[in-house]
Amino acid sequence: MLKIALTGADGLVGSRILELLNKDFVLIPIPQTQMDITDKASVDSILKSTDFDIFLHLAAYTNVAQAELNKDLVFKINIEGTRNIYKAVKQKNKKLIYISTDFIFDGKNPPYYEDSTPNPIGAYAISKYEGEKIVKDNGMIVRIAYPYRASFEPKKDFFRTFKSYLEQKKPLTMITDSLMTPTFIDDIAIGLKYLFNNYSPEIFHLVGSKSYSPFETAILIAEKFNLDKSLIGKTTYEEYIKNKPGLPKLSDIKTRKNNFYKMKNFENFLVSY
Ligand SMILES: NC(=O)c1ccc[n+]([C@@H]2O[C@H](COP(=O)([O-])OP(=O)(O)OC[C@H]3O[C@@H](n4cnc5c(N)ncnc54)[C@H](OP(=O)(O)O)[C@@H]3O)[C@@H](O)[C@H]2O)c1
């Protein structure tokens, strides 16, 4: 059985990968408590003594809005941390998969495919793209977008955040003129299962099959769970980014290379919820 070591296994995406793929692979989570990826000596020594075939690097500083206020830390974790992992994995001559994001595109000229040109616009996006540059051609890059899942207490994704606001009868102000591409984390895990077994050092997009405005997703959630749609107000992208910079406007991300697993769209997920 293939042995996959991974960082970020306590996070939103990684913890679901552990749950779903633990019968198909020997999964070896390396938590931050055991290895801080910014500590090169620790990364070198732990990876040296860990037996794995593929290293899945999920760990990152992921709070996009806060990233603008914590640039040094973001760059340290997402760039230096990725460089440490990359070097230690290559030292062992093993395979590396780096999880990246749709945010590396500026959202001005969609749609974005695997070979579209990145142009990151905020600190988080810049750091993730710098991570890609370290790995490119010598590792696999898998870009995901707006990952969500049915349940996970430690961190709310967009789906459970919007749902919980509406359930608490709190108003939501949603952008009507931007696009996001929600991706069901279970689909990411199943897509990764294929990529573990068919590794090659290329870029892949593992993303949901349809893009929506945030306003549309909130309405879909309200309709599905019989919640009050009148709580959902409207705003524009220009207004929104005044308070929360770093969000690409039209994050319509697509794939030409995922011909191995059909990813759900957000409506498919809600129907089967
Ligand atoms: N969430 C999104 O919207 C989104 C969208 C596109 C791409 N991505 C990418 O997908 C990947 C996973 O995201 P996620 O949402 O699952 O992240 P998450 O829930 O924020 O989890 C991040 C993980 O990274 C670990 N970590 C942070 N700093 C670390 C350090 N210095 N050393 C070791 N581990 C560290 C955290 O450990 P602790 O649990 O100990 O804090 C946690 O396990 C990331 O690479 C992210 O850039 C996420």
Ligand as a Chemical Component Dictionary entry (heavy atoms), coordinates in Angstrom:
data_LIG
# 
_chem_comp.id                   LIG 
_chem_comp.type                 NON-POLYMER 
_chem_comp.pdbx_formal_charge   0 
_chem_comp.three_letter_code    LIG 
# 
loop_
_chem_comp_atom.comp_id 
_chem_comp_atom.atom_id 
_chem_comp_atom.alt_atom_id 
_chem_comp_atom.type_symbol 
_chem_comp_atom.charge 
_chem_comp_atom.model_Cartn_x 
_chem_comp_atom.model_Cartn_y 
_chem_comp_atom.model_Cartn_z 
_chem_comp_atom.pdbx_ordinal 
LIG N1  N1  N 0  -9.874  26.724 3.162  1  
LIG C1  C1  C 0  -9.896  27.283 1.959  2  
LIG O1  O1  O 0  -10.803 28.077 1.633  3  
LIG C2  C2  C 0  -8.844  26.918 0.928  4  
LIG C3  C3  C 0  -9.065  27.279 -0.410 5  
LIG C4  C4  C 0  -8.097  26.938 -1.372 6  
LIG C5  C5  C 0  -6.940  26.276 -0.980 7  
LIG N2  N2  N 1  -6.737  25.967 0.334  8  
LIG C6  C6  C 0  -5.486  25.305 0.709  9  
LIG O2  O2  O 0  -5.788  24.013 1.214  10 
LIG C7  C7  C 0  -4.864  23.659 2.234  11 
LIG C8  C8  C 0  -5.620  23.200 3.475  12 
LIG O3  O3  O 0  -6.460  24.270 3.896  13 
LIG P1  P1  P 0  -7.439  24.110 5.155  14 
LIG O4  O4  O 0  -8.592  25.035 4.933  15 
LIG O5  O5  O -1 -7.685  22.680 5.457  16 
LIG O6  O6  O 0  -6.519  24.742 6.295  17 
LIG P2  P2  P 0  -6.800  24.903 7.854  18 
LIG O7  O7  O 0  -8.071  24.264 8.259  19 
LIG O8  O8  O 0  -6.566  26.338 8.168  20 
LIG O9  O9  O 0  -5.615  24.031 8.456  21 
LIG C9  C9  C 0  -4.291  24.451 8.295  22 
LIG C10 C10 C 0  -3.399  23.362 8.822  23 
LIG O10 O10 O 0  -2.045  23.808 8.712  24 
LIG C11 C11 C 0  -1.401  23.566 9.934  25 
LIG N3  N3  N 0  -0.311  24.513 10.138 26 
LIG C12 C12 C 0  -0.386  25.878 10.152 27 
LIG N4  N4  N 0  0.834   26.404 10.410 28 
LIG C13 C13 C 0  1.686   25.359 10.544 29 
LIG C14 C14 C 0  3.068   25.249 10.820 30 
LIG N5  N5  N 0  3.821   26.336 11.014 31 
LIG N6  N6  N 0  3.624   24.012 10.891 32 
LIG C15 C15 C 0  2.858   22.901 10.716 33 
LIG N7  N7  N 0  1.548   22.937 10.448 34 
LIG C16 C16 C 0  0.959   24.148 10.380 35 
LIG C17 C17 C 0  -2.488  23.733 10.981 36 
LIG O11 O11 O 0  -2.085  23.118 12.171 37 
LIG P3  P3  P 0  -2.905  23.386 13.540 38 
LIG O12 O12 O 0  -4.171  22.588 13.400 39 
LIG O13 O13 O 0  -1.993  22.894 14.596 40 
LIG O14 O14 O 0  -3.135  24.882 13.605 41 
LIG C18 C18 C 0  -3.644  23.027 10.299 42 
LIG O15 O15 O 0  -3.580  21.631 10.467 43 
LIG C19 C19 C 0  -3.973  24.888 2.461  44 
LIG O16 O16 O 0  -2.748  24.675 1.801  45 
LIG C20 C20 C 0  -4.749  26.020 1.820  46 
LIG O17 O17 O 0  -3.880  27.032 1.335  47 
LIG C21 C21 C 0  -7.675  26.246 1.297  48 
# 
loop_
_chem_comp_bond.comp_id 
_chem_comp_bond.atom_id_1 
_chem_comp_bond.atom_id_2 
_chem_comp_bond.value_order 
_chem_comp_bond.pdbx_ordinal 
LIG N1  C1  SING 1  
LIG C1  O1  DOUB 2  
LIG C1  C2  SING 3  
LIG C2  C3  SING 4  
LIG C2  C21 DOUB 5  
LIG C3  C4  DOUB 6  
LIG C4  C5  SING 7  
LIG C5  N2  DOUB 8  
LIG N2  C6  SING 9  
LIG N2  C21 SING 10 
LIG C6  O2  SING 11 
LIG C6  C20 SING 12 
LIG O2  C7  SING 13 
LIG C7  C8  SING 14 
LIG C7  C19 SING 15 
LIG C8  O3  SING 16 
LIG O3  P1  SING 17 
LIG P1  O4  DOUB 18 
LIG P1  O5  SING 19 
LIG P1  O6  SING 20 
LIG O6  P2  SING 21 
LIG P2  O7  DOUB 22 
LIG P2  O8  SING 23 
LIG P2  O9  SING 24 
LIG O9  C9  SING 25 
LIG C9  C10 SING 26 
LIG C10 O10 SING 27 
LIG C10 C18 SING 28 
LIG O10 C11 SING 29 
LIG C11 N3  SING 30 
LIG C11 C17 SING 31 
LIG N3  C12 SING 32 
LIG N3  C16 SING 33 
LIG C12 N4  DOUB 34 
LIG N4  C13 SING 35 
LIG C13 C14 SING 36 
LIG C13 C16 DOUB 37 
LIG C14 N5  SING 38 
LIG C14 N6  DOUB 39 
LIG N6  C15 SING 40 
LIG C15 N7  DOUB 41 
LIG N7  C16 SING 42 
LIG C17 O11 SING 43 
LIG C17 C18 SING 44 
LIG O11 P3  SING 45 
LIG P3  O12 DOUB 46 
LIG P3  O13 SING 47 
LIG P3  O14 SING 48 
LIG C18 O15 SING 49 
LIG C19 O16 SING 50 
LIG C19 C20 SING 51 
LIG C20 O17 SING 52 
# 
